[in-house]
Amino acid sequence: MCRFLVYKGSKPIILSKIVTEPSHSLLTQSYDSRLRLDVRRPHNGDGFGIGWYTEPELGPDPCIFTSTVPAWNCINLERLAPKTHSHLIFAHVRATTEGSLAENNCHPFQHNTLMWMHNGGIGAWQYVKRPLAASLDDKWFLGVKGGTDSEWAFALFLHILASEEHVDPSSTPEHGFGAKVLRRVMKKTIARINELIRTYLPSTLTLEDVETRSLLNFAVTDGHSVIVTRYVSSKTDAAASLYYSSGTDWVEDPKQKGQFQMERRDKASDVVLVASEPLTFERHNWLAVPTNTIVTISDQTVFVQPIKDEFYDPDPSVERNTGYAKEKGLMTKAPGGAVTAVPTPSRTPQPRDSPDYIGADKEKERQKTLDALSSRVINLDVRGTSLLAGPNSAAMHAMPSIQSLSL
């Protein structure tokens, strides 16, 4: 599993304020990922990438910096991050599942003004890669430079945008392609991936022979709107973790270096952060995105809506199990050293599906730190079809149900 981060603000932010400086920054997550599913491969050290949009006079395309060096060991990242700022940033640290260690395989991927990131993997990839590639128009097929399922998913997104929405992905509309168009194409992309798996997986194979479930935490932006998904092609399993935070400003505590918090001086959402893991341990700062939902950030307003397909469950009280996570290595040592499965935590009725917290391995000090995190991460009770948090809503100030996880 990889980790990614999205920043969208009404004013630019210095990259280091979200990528390197916070106590649980994306750089820290490259070697200390608290909520990853696969603890057998605990590091996100297979390269990283950052994409950001520059001043308009430099053009509408984003600037992208990628490297196969682990983020924690890249001196150029340390040099660039404090001297670069942007109002829209994508950042990603990689743990390989498909594709070799190469810059062409580092996220975010780009086509003109569009950027794309992925955390997860496409199920039965060895069986659906060929038919997925064959379904693409030549332009998008030939545009794939690396070997990841993530980049092929982006090519599929571009193909659908062009062929079904009749929008040229190479164009540069003044105000972007529009949040509704991007959201609609994202849903179609997920649906097409599910259809490919159903259609081309040999009938003689079973779940024991090949993993058919897909973890599709996607993020896409045209420089104006942002679409992010938290999704698993299962009606019973939990997806990879995803959180968001919004407010008026992202500031550092002047008395504690690395301790940032989201200020909320009014109902505005001048700053929106979406991350695989919270960047801080302040429980009132972060909301868990429910499994199988799509997040839309448009005009600094955040919408969270369910993805209603064959894996949608309208019952908010249904608790998704951790079986898939266990298969991926979600285990921890119980007192005394015995290895046991991490239990499903108790939490608010919706979402009841955030990945279980990964406990400490050996050191007492590490255990204390993880306990502090588990007591501060929050979930939001989302019972309707969408959550609106922005200038026209008091959602961020009158949230229906918030409580810390009992982990």
KETOR-173026 format. One line per 10 residues: for each residue x, y, z of C-alpha. Coordinates in steps of 0.5 Angstrom, whole numbers, plus 2048, in hexadecimal, padded with zeros to 3 digits. Layout:
BEGIN
X/Y/Z  ...
! end
This chain:
BEGIN
800/800/800  802/807/7FE  800/80E/802  7FE/814/7FF  7FC/81B/801  7F8/820/7FD  7F8/828/7FF  7F3/82D/7FC  7F3/834/7FF  7F0/83B/7FD
7F8/83D/7FE  7FE/83A/7FD  802/836/802  809/834/803  80A/82D/801  80E/82B/807  808/82D/80C  805/827/809  80A/822/806  810/823/80B
80F/827/811  808/824/815  809/81F/81A  806/819/816  808/81C/80F  808/819/809  80F/818/809  80F/815/810  809/810/80D  80E/80E/808
812/80A/80E  80D/80A/814  806/809/811  801/807/816  7FB/805/813  7FD/801/80D  7FA/7FB/80B  800/7F7/80A  805/7F7/810  809/7F1/80C
80C/7F7/808  80C/7FD/80D  810/802/809  80D/806/803  814/807/801  814/805/7F9  814/80D/7F7  810/813/7F8  80D/818/7F4  80A/81F/7F4
806/823/7F0  803/82A/7F0  800/830/7EC  805/836/7EB  803/83D/7EA  7FE/83E/7E4  803/842/7E0  808/83C/7E0  802/838/7DC  7FC/833/7DF
800/82D/7DF  803/82A/7E6  80A/82A/7E8  80C/822/7EA  812/820/7EE  813/819/7EE  819/814/7F1  81A/80D/7F2  81E/80F/7F8  81A/80E/7FF
817/815/801  81A/814/808  821/814/804  820/819/7FF  824/81F/800  821/823/7FA  81A/822/7FD  81D/826/804  820/82B/7FF  81A/82C/7FB
814/82C/800  815/832/804  816/836/7FE  810/834/7FA  809/836/7FB  802/834/7F7  7FB/835/7F8  7FA/82D/7F6  7FF/828/7F7  7FF/820/7F6
804/81C/7FA  805/815/7FA  80A/810/7FD  80A/809/7FA  80A/802/7FC  80B/7FD/7F6  805/7F8/7F4  806/7F9/7ED  80B/7FC/7E8  813/7FC/7EA
817/801/7EE  817/807/7E8  815/80E/7E8  810/80D/7E2  80C/809/7E8  80C/80E/7ED  806/812/7EE  803/817/7ED  802/815/7E6  800/81B/7E1
7FD/81D/7DA  7FD/824/7D9  7F9/827/7DE  7F6/821/7E2  7FA/81D/7E7  7F8/816/7EA  7FB/812/7F0  7F9/80B/7F3  7F9/808/7F9  7F7/800/7F9
7F7/7FB/7F3  7F3/7F9/7EE  7F0/7F2/7EF  7F2/7EC/7EA  7F7/7F1/7E7  7FA/7EB/7E3  7F4/7E9/7E0  7F1/7F0/7DE  7F7/7F4/7DC  7F7/7F2/7D5
7EF/7F3/7D4  7F0/7FA/7D7  7F5/7FC/7D3  7F2/7F9/7CD  7EB/7FD/7CE  7EF/804/7CE  7F0/808/7C8  7F7/809/7C5  7F9/80F/7C8  7F7/80D/7CF
7FA/806/7CE  801/809/7CB  801/80F/7D1  803/809/7D6  80A/80A/7D8  80B/805/7DE  808/7FF/7E0  803/800/7E6  7FC/7FE/7E6  7FB/805/7E9
7FE/809/7E3  7F9/804/7DF  7F3/806/7E3  7F5/80D/7E1  7F5/80C/7DA  7EE/808/7DB  7EC/80F/7DE  7EE/813/7D8  7EB/80E/7D3  7E4/80F/7D6
7E5/816/7D7  7E6/817/7D0  7E2/811/7CD  7DC/812/7D1  7DC/819/7D4  7DE/81C/7CD  7E3/820/7D1  7EA/821/7CE  7EF/81F/7D4  7F5/823/7D0
7F1/829/7D0  7F2/82F/7D6  7EB/832/7D7  7EB/838/7DB  7E8/835/7E1  7E9/82E/7E1  7E5/828/7DE  7E0/829/7E4  7DF/825/7EA  7D9/822/7E8
7DD/81F/7E2  7E3/81D/7E5  7DE/819/7EB  7DA/816/7E5  7E0/813/7E2  7E3/811/7E8  7DD/80D/7EA  7DD/80A/7E3  7E4/808/7E3  7E3/804/7EA
7DD/801/7E6  7E1/7FF/7E0  7E7/7FC/7E4  7E2/7F8/7E8  7DE/7F6/7E2  7E5/7F4/7DF  7E6/7EF/7E5  7E0/7EC/7E4  7E0/7EB/7DD  7E7/7E8/7DC
7E9/7E5/7E2  7E9/7DD/7E0  7E3/7DA/7E3  7E7/7D4/7E5  7EB/7D8/7EA  7E9/7DA/7F1  7EA/7DF/7F7  7F0/7DA/7F9  7F3/7DA/7F2  7F3/7E2/7F1
7F1/7E8/7F5  7EB/7EB/7F1  7EA/7F1/7F6  7ED/7F8/7F4  7EF/7FD/7F9  7ED/804/7F5  7EF/80A/7F9  7F0/80E/7F3  7F1/816/7F3  7F1/81A/7EC
7F1/822/7EB  7F1/827/7E5  7F4/82C/7E9  7ED/82F/7EC  7E9/829/7EE  7EB/823/7F2  7E8/81C/7F2  7EA/817/7F7  7E7/810/7F9  7E8/80B/7FE
7E5/804/7FB  7E6/7FD/7FC  7E2/7F8/7F7  7DF/7F4/7FD  7D9/7F5/801  7DC/7F2/807  7E3/7F5/807  7E6/7FB/809  7EA/800/804  7F1/803/805
7F0/809/80A  7EF/810/808  7EE/816/80C  7EC/81D/80B  7EC/824/80E  7EA/82B/80D  7EA/832/810  7ED/839/80F  7F4/838/810  7F9/832/811
7FE/835/816  804/833/81B  804/833/822  809/839/824  80B/835/82A  80B/82E/827  80F/82D/821  80C/828/81C  805/828/820  800/82B/81A
7F9/82C/81B  7F3/82E/817  7F0/835/819  7E9/836/818  7E7/83D/819  7E1/83D/815  7DD/839/811  7E1/839/80B  7E6/834/808  7EC/838/806
7F0/832/807  7EE/82A/805  7F3/825/806  7F2/81D/804  7F7/818/807  7F7/811/807  7F9/812/80E  7F8/818/813  7FE/81D/813  7FD/81F/81A
7FA/81B/820  7F5/820/822  7EF/81C/822  7EA/822/821  7EE/824/81A  7ED/81E/816  7E6/81A/813  7E7/813/811  7E4/812/80A  7DF/80C/80A
7E1/806/805  7DE/806/7FE  7DD/80E/7FE  7DF/813/7F9  7E2/81A/7FC  7E1/820/7F7  7E5/827/7F9  7E2/82C/7F5  7E2/834/7F6  7E5/832/7FD
7DF/82E/7FF  7DF/827/801  7DA/822/7FF  7DA/81A/801  7D6/816/7FD  7D5/80E/7FD  7D6/80A/7F7  7D0/806/7F6  7D2/800/7F2  7D2/7F9/7F3
7D6/7F9/7F9  7D2/7FF/7FC  7CE/7FD/803  7C9/802/805  7C9/800/80C  7CD/805/810  7CE/800/816  7D1/7FA/812  7D8/7F9/814  7DD/7F7/80F
7E2/7F2/811  7EA/7F2/811  7EB/7EB/80E  7EE/7EE/807  7F2/7F2/80C  7F5/7EC/810  7F6/7E9/809  7FB/7EF/807  7FE/7EE/80E  7FA/7F3/813
7FD/7EF/819  800/7F1/820  803/7EE/826  7FF/7EE/82C  801/7EE/833  806/7E9/834  808/7E8/82D  803/7E4/82A  801/7E6/823  7F9/7E8/822
7F5/7EB/81D  7F3/7F2/81E  7EC/7F2/821  7E7/7F7/81D  7E6/7FD/821  7E0/800/824  7DE/806/821  7D8/80A/81F  7D3/807/81B  7D6/80A/814
7DB/809/812  7DC/803/816  7E1/801/811  7E8/804/812  7EE/800/812  7F0/7FD/818  7F6/801/81C  7FD/7FE/81B  7FF/7FD/822  807/7FD/824
80B/7F8/823  810/7F7/829  812/7FE/82C  80F/801/832  810/808/82F  80D/806/828  807/803/82C  806/80A/830  806/80E/829  801/809/826
7FC/809/82B  7FC/811/82B  7FB/810/824  7F5/80B/825  7F2/810/82A  7F2/816/826  7EF/813/81F  7E8/815/81E  7E2/812/819  7DC/816/817
7D5/813/817  7D3/814/810  7CC/812/80F  7C9/816/809  7CC/815/802  7D0/81B/802  7D4/81F/807  7D5/827/805  7DA/82A/809  7DC/831/806
7DA/839/806  7D3/837/806  7D2/832/80B  7D3/831/813  7D5/82A/812  7DC/82B/814  7DA/82E/81B  7D3/82A/81C  7D6/823/81A  7D0/81E/81C
7D5/819/820  7DC/819/821  7E0/815/826  7E7/812/827  7E8/80B/825  7E8/806/82A  7EE/802/828
! end
